Amino acid sequence: MGMRGTRGGTPTKPKHTEESIQQALYWNHPILTKPAFEMVGFIFYAWESDYLAISKAGYVYECEIKISHSDFLNEAAHKQEKMRLLGGEDMTVAKYHSYDKYGIECGKEPMQKPNYFWYVCPEGIISEAECPKFAGLMYITDSGTFRCIKSAPCLHKAKYDTQADLLRRDMRDKFYYAMWNWIRRYWRNVGKAKDIAPQTAAAYEQALDKQAEEVADLKYRLSSLTQWRDIQADPKWGFATDDAIDEIFRNLPRLVRDKRDGCIELIDYDNAAEWRGDLERKPSLYQWLPINGNTL
């Protein structure tokens, strides 16, 4: 098979990045049409999920994004415990809160795994023959549409109790830190856009003002989760009190200062300006947050 994305033997820049595929999954819903919950770049299991969705019935769907064939091979070679877990080898089952955790019996606490696992990549990166038996395979085309190559098998039928478990302290912490990383990435993109395109600074200032309003509203909704007084705050999480939330949000201006002083490493900005420019048409951040078990 020839090298993908070449012209006259010279490699060309790929049309998709991991972030652009994450956004396409989030907005197009090729795996699950109407999820009860979904998030990108979310640490739900013992690893970070590139895209994760939970159905209203409680089944978990995870997508692993690969933008190169070497990335796919490296995961198989260096994340063998995860591969064994997904493949169903050396499995043990333990009750943890209100759901089953499936894991590897090696002296550690059993780890949970999704009900369905998919690989999502640009066309031709992973062949159907290379795709593991436990995973499905989906291609994203250059135009941004998705094409199913192989359906994902059901790995187990244990359901996640979204009505109860999403309100537990650890789930609230995961939501909070995922949201915080999203905001921090947004601020970095605004700063970089000002550096490389001063003429667009005014437009980004308007987007930043709108984002600040959404952050304030989200902070209020996050603080409402602390009404469950039967859940005690754990100091190691640094969350679950209004004071802790206020402290972090008071430090938002530090991101601008740290960017100016070179204390923050800027992320890859490929395709950032394109989808950040559509901010006016995107729902607010707090649509991801479950309140009383319902996704807004």
C-alpha positions in Angstrom: 0.0 0.0 0.0 1.4 3.4 -1.0 2.1 6.2 1.5 -1.0 8.1 2.3 -1.0 11.8 1.7 1.9 12.0 -0.8 2.3 14.0 -4.0 5.3 13.0 -6.1 6.8 11.1 -3.2 6.7 14.2 -0.9 4.6 13.7 2.3 1.8 16.2 2.8 0.2 17.4 6.0 -2.7 15.2 7.1 -6.1 16.7 6.9 -7.1 15.5 10.4 -5.6 15.9 13.8 -6.7 14.1 17.0 -8.6 17.2 18.1 -10.4 17.7 14.8 -11.5 14.0 14.9 -12.6 14.4 18.5 -14.8 17.4 17.6 -16.3 15.5 14.6 -17.2 12.6 16.9 -18.7 15.0 19.4 -20.9 16.9 16.9 -21.8 14.2 14.4 -22.5 11.3 16.8 -21.6 8.5 14.3 -21.4 5.8 17.1 -24.4 6.8 19.3 -27.1 9.1 18.0 -28.5 10.4 21.3 -26.1 9.8 24.1 -27.1 10.6 27.7 -23.5 11.7 28.3 -20.4 12.3 26.2 -17.0 13.8 26.6 -13.7 14.1 24.7 -10.3 13.7 26.4 -11.9 12.3 29.5 -10.2 10.0 32.1 -13.1 7.6 32.8 -11.1 4.3 33.2 -7.5 3.7 34.0 -6.6 5.5 30.8 -7.7 8.7 29.0 -10.5 8.1 26.5 -10.3 10.2 23.3 -14.1 10.1 23.0 -16.5 8.4 25.4 -20.3 8.2 25.4 -22.9 6.6 27.6 -26.3 5.6 26.3 -29.5 6.2 28.2 -29.6 2.5 28.9 -26.2 2.7 30.6 -23.9 1.2 28.0 -20.5 2.8 27.5 -19.0 3.4 24.1 -15.3 4.4 23.8 -13.4 5.6 20.7 -9.6 5.5 20.4 -8.3 7.9 17.8 -5.3 7.1 15.7 -3.8 9.5 13.1 -0.8 7.3 12.1 -0.1 3.6 11.7 2.9 3.8 14.0 0.7 5.2 16.8 -1.5 2.2 16.4 1.4 -0.3 16.6 3.0 1.5 19.5 -0.2 1.2 21.6 -0.3 -2.6 21.0 3.3 -2.9 22.0 3.4 -0.6 25.0 -0.1 -0.8 26.5 -0.3 -4.6 26.8 -2.3 -4.5 30.1 -5.0 -2.4 28.4 -5.0 -4.7 25.4 -5.4 -7.8 27.7 -8.2 -6.1 29.5 -10.1 -5.2 26.4 -9.4 -8.6 24.9 -10.9 -10.4 27.9 -7.8 -12.3 29.0 -7.2 -13.1 32.7 -10.5 -11.5 33.7 -11.9 -11.2 37.2 -15.1 -9.4 38.2 -15.7 -7.4 41.4 -18.5 -5.3 42.7 -17.6 -1.6 43.1 -20.4 0.8 44.2 -23.4 -0.1 42.0 -21.7 -1.5 38.9 -19.3 -4.3 37.9 -15.6 -3.6 37.4 -13.9 -5.9 35.0 -10.1 -6.2 35.4 -6.9 -8.1 35.2 -6.1 -10.3 38.1 -2.6 -9.2 39.0 -2.8 -8.1 42.6 -4.3 -4.7 41.6 -7.9 -3.5 42.0 -9.9 -4.7 39.0 -10.3 -2.0 36.2 -13.5 -1.3 34.4 -13.8 -1.4 30.6 -16.4 -0.1 28.1 -19.2 -2.2 26.6 -18.0 -1.3 23.1 -14.6 -0.1 21.9 -13.8 1.5 18.5 -10.8 2.6 16.6 -11.4 5.8 14.6 -8.8 7.0 12.1 -8.4 8.6 8.7 -8.9 6.2 5.7 -6.3 3.6 5.3 -4.4 4.1 8.6 -5.6 0.8 10.0 -6.8 -2.1 7.9 -9.7 -4.3 8.8 -7.3 -7.3 9.0 -5.2 -5.4 11.6 -8.1 -4.4 13.8 -8.3 -6.5 17.0 -11.3 -8.8 17.5 -12.4 -6.8 20.5 -12.6 -3.5 18.6 -14.7 -1.9 15.9 -13.1 0.2 13.1 -14.4 3.5 11.7 -12.8 5.7 9.0 -13.2 9.5 8.9 -13.0 10.9 5.3 -11.3 14.0 4.2 -14.7 15.7 4.1 -15.4 14.9 7.8 -17.9 12.1 7.3 -17.6 8.7 9.0 -17.7 5.2 7.4 -18.0 2.1 9.5 -15.6 -0.6 8.4 -16.1 -3.1 11.2 -18.8 -3.2 13.9 -17.6 -3.3 17.5 -18.6 -6.5 19.4 -20.2 -6.3 22.8 -17.4 -6.9 25.4 -19.8 -7.3 28.4 -23.4 -6.4 29.4 -22.8 -4.7 32.7 -24.5 -1.2 32.7 -23.3 2.0 34.2 -25.9 3.6 36.5 -25.8 7.2 35.2 -28.6 8.3 37.5 -26.5 7.6 40.6 -22.9 7.2 39.7 -22.5 10.4 37.8 -23.2 12.3 41.0 -20.5 10.6 43.0 -17.6 12.7 44.1 -15.1 11.1 41.8 -17.3 11.6 38.8 -17.8 15.3 39.7 -14.0 15.6 40.0 -13.5 14.1 36.5 -16.1 16.4 35.0 -14.5 19.4 36.7 -10.9 18.7 35.6 -12.0 17.8 32.0 -13.9 21.1 31.8 -10.9 23.0 33.3 -8.5 21.6 30.7 -11.0 22.6 28.0 -11.0 26.2 29.2 -7.3 26.3 29.6 -6.8 25.0 26.0 -9.2 27.7 24.8 -7.3 30.5 26.4 -4.0 29.2 24.9 -5.6 29.2 21.5 -6.8 32.8 21.9 -3.3 33.9 22.9 -1.7 32.1 20.0 -4.2 33.5 17.5 -3.3 37.0 18.7 0.4 36.3 18.2 0.1 34.9 14.7 -2.8 37.0 13.4 -3.1 40.4 15.1 -5.8 41.5 12.7 -8.2 38.9 14.2 -7.6 39.9 17.8 -10.9 41.9 18.0 -12.9 38.8 16.9 -11.1 36.6 19.5 -11.7 39.2 22.2 -15.4 39.0 21.5 -15.3 35.2 21.6 -13.4 35.4 24.9 -16.0 37.7 26.5 -18.7 35.2 25.5 -16.6 32.3 26.9 -16.2 34.2 30.2 -19.9 34.5 30.6 -20.3 30.7 30.0 -17.6 30.0 32.5 -19.3 32.1 35.2 -22.6 30.2 34.5 -20.8 26.9 34.6 -19.2 27.7 37.9 -22.6 28.3 39.4 -23.9 25.0 38.1 -20.8 23.2 39.4 -21.2 24.7 42.8 -24.8 23.4 42.9 -23.4 19.9 42.9 -22.2 20.5 46.4 -25.7 20.4 47.7 -25.3 16.7 48.4 -23.9 17.2 51.9 -23.7 13.5 52.5 -20.7 13.4 50.2 -17.7 14.6 52.1 -15.0 16.5 50.3 -11.6 14.7 50.1 -8.7 17.1 50.3 -6.7 15.2 47.8 -9.2 16.1 45.0 -9.2 19.8 45.8 -12.9 20.0 44.9 -16.5 19.8 46.3 -16.6 23.2 48.0 -17.5 26.6 46.7 -14.3 28.1 48.0 -12.2 25.6 46.0 -14.1 26.5 42.8 -13.8 30.2 43.4 -10.0 29.9 44.1 -9.3 28.2 40.7 -11.5 30.5 38.7 -9.9 33.6 40.4 -6.6 32.3 38.9 -7.8 32.3 35.3 -5.9 35.6 34.5 -2.7 33.8 35.4 -3.0 31.9 32.1 -2.6 35.1 30.2 0.4 36.1 32.3 2.0 32.6 32.1 1.5 32.6 28.3 3.2 35.9 28.0 6.2 34.9 30.2 6.6 31.6 28.4 5.6 29.4 31.4 2.9 27.5 29.4 3.8 25.3 26.5 1.5 26.1 23.6 -0.4 23.3 22.1 -0.7 22.4 18.4 -2.9 24.9 16.7 -3.7 23.0 13.5 -7.3 23.6 12.7 -7.9 25.5 15.9 -8.9 28.8 14.3 -11.3 27.1 12.0 -13.5 25.5 14.7 -12.9 28.1 17.3 -14.3 30.6 14.9 -17.6 28.7 15.0 -18.0 29.3 18.7 -21.1 31.4 18.3 -22.9 28.4 16.8 -21.8 25.9 19.5 -23.8 25.1 22.7 -22.4 26.2 26.0 -19.9 24.2 27.9 -22.3 23.3 30.7 -24.4 21.1 28.3 -21.9 18.4 29.2 -22.6 18.6 33.0 -25.3 16.2 34.4 -27.6 17.9 36.9 -29.9 15.5 38.9 -28.9 12.8 36.5 -29.9 14.6 33.3 -27.6 16.1 30.7 -28.5 19.7 29.9 
